[in-house]
């Protein structure tokens, strides 16, 4: 049994390959420079020739690609896609309804949006962790001090120069004030992302005039979706992550692992970016408390960061995300915070209750081992797709 597997830069790619191989499949990798253009004849010819010479059971990719879906549809092949990004504008392609598709979304709120429209090619499937790989990783004692800390956070601050929203330098004062007001309101609310609903036609018109986004050909995404999720959600997340880290670092030893410099956070130890496979698991294992501050465009789902923390046996303290409660119990397997004051209180508590903190970490890890590994997810996908 063979799988044609997209060889794209993706977190979890090697873990999924390993899981499919454990399930008895042989992997053939592929890629193409015109992959992102579903109208590319070069890609179509390449794909058609590729699948004609070997008997593949199905085609698989992390995230969804309309070009692959159309290729599978032409060649009567099933296409399995496991989505770990949000937002992902390619999901709003008309190709989503191709009958060859089995698209697995990690964010239940997003899945429900599509399901309510009668789209039956999407399924809800949370992310996971490779506990076997993570458990086998051990850091020499002399290097542990480098990565150890009371509190750590691994992730982008979206503070790069000229991010999308900050490029809109010619917005009128009313539009700037309106956007700032809805961002400040959203910062006070967890568990419900309402920005898209509040972008009126006049506000969208002003944003488009300042920095126009060209929708994908054949796409059904609305302007409100794009500006809310790609422009404003990232800015809100940037503000939130900086505010949280500033507060936490003023009280506790805090290490941040990110790409960009952070002069606005003088008390944070910025350790720079870390490799996902080789270094990040050691951060989670050697931090007393690992923070998860979810990108705001992820409406209810558990981001991969949270699964990797639990999968290493690290202690997870997260913002509120509804999907956590489908699988884990707060105060038993992980914990969550509601606002900065609650976060600081819980950090203080767990730093002074080491046994309870370790027991929670072990409970969360055990649940991932028993129910939420990559092999579990592969078996679910194969079953749903009829293999």
Residue, then its C-alpha position, 0 to 999 in steps of 0.5 A: x500500500x502506497x501513499x503519495x505524500x506532499x513534501x512541504x515544510x510542515x510541523x508534524x510531517x515526519x511524525x505523520x510519515x512515521x505513523x503511516x509507516x507504522x500503519x503499514x503504508x509505503x510513502x512516496x514524497x512529492x512537490x512542485x513549484x506550481x503547487x499553489x496555483x490550482x490553474x497551473x497546467x504544469x502542475x496538472x501534467x506533473x501530477x497526472x503523470x506521477x499518479x499514472x505510473x504507480x498504484x497509490x492508495x491515496x494522496x495526503x498533505x498537511x493543510x489543504x491544497x486545491x491543486x491536489x484536490x483537483x488532481x485527485x478528482x481527475x484521477x479518481x483518487x482519494x485526497x486526505x488533508x490534515x489541517x493544522x493552520x488557522x486561518x487557511x484561506x485555501x479552505x474557501x476554494x470551491x474545490x472543497x466540495x470535490x467528492x475525493x476530499x477528506x479534510x480534517x480540521x483541528x478547530x471544531x468551530x471552523x468545522x461546524x461552520x462548514x458542516x452547517x453549510x452542508x459540506x460533507x467533505x470536512x471532519x473534525x480531528x484535533x491535533x496530537x503529539x508523537x509521545x514516543x519520539x518526545x519521550x525518548x529525547x533527553x538533554x545532558x544535565x550540563x545543558x538543562x540550565x540553558x533551557x530551564x525557567x519558571x515560565x516559558x513561551x515558544x511562539x511568534x509575537x507578530x511584531x515584525x516590521x510592517x505587519x499587515x495592519x501596521x502597513x495601513x498608514x493612510x487610514x482615516x481617523x474614524x477607521x483607525x479608532x473603530x479598529x482599535x476599539x474592536x481590538x480592545x474589546x476582543x482582548x477582553x473576551x476569550x472563547x469567542x472571536x467576534x471581529x469578523x461580525x463587526x467589520x462593516x462595509x464602510x470599514x472594509x472599504x477603507x481597509x481595502x483602499x489602504x491595503x487591498x487583498x486579492x481573493x484567490x480565484x474561485x475562492x468564496x472567502x469574504x473580505x470580512x474573513x480575510x481582514x479579520x483573520x489575517x490582518x486584525x487577529x494577528x495584531x490582537x495576538x501581538x498585543x496580547x502576547x506582549x502584554x502577558x509576557x511583560x506582566x509575567x516577566x516582571x514577577x517571574x523568571x521568564x524565557x521567550x523563544x521567538x524569531x524577532x528582537x523584543x526590546x519592549x520586553x526588558x525583563x524577558x530573556x529572549x532566547x531566539x528561535x528554536x528548532x521544532x524537532x531538536x530543541x523545542x521539546x527540551x524547552x517544554x520539559x525543562x520549564x516549570x510552566x509552559x504558556x500557551x497564548x493562542x493565535x486569535x484566529x484559532x477560534x476553539x481549537x487546541x494549537x499544536x504547541x499545546x499538544x507538544x507541551x502535553x506530549x513531552x510531559x510538560x506543565x501547560x497553562x493556557x488561555x481558554x480554548x473550548x476544544x481543550x475541554x473535549x479531552x482534558x480536565x483543568x486542574x487535573x491534566x492542564x490548567x487555563x487562565x482568564x486574564x492577566x490577574x488570574x494568570x499571575x495567581x496561577x503561576x504563583x500557585x503552581x510554582x509553590x505546589x511542585x508535586x501538584x504541578x508534576x502530577x498534573x503534567x503526568x496526567x496530561x501526558x498519560x492521556x495523550x499517550x493513551x488517546x492522542x498520538x499521531x498513530x491514533x489520528x492516522x487510524x481515524x483518518x484511514x477509517x473515515x476514508x474507508x481504508 
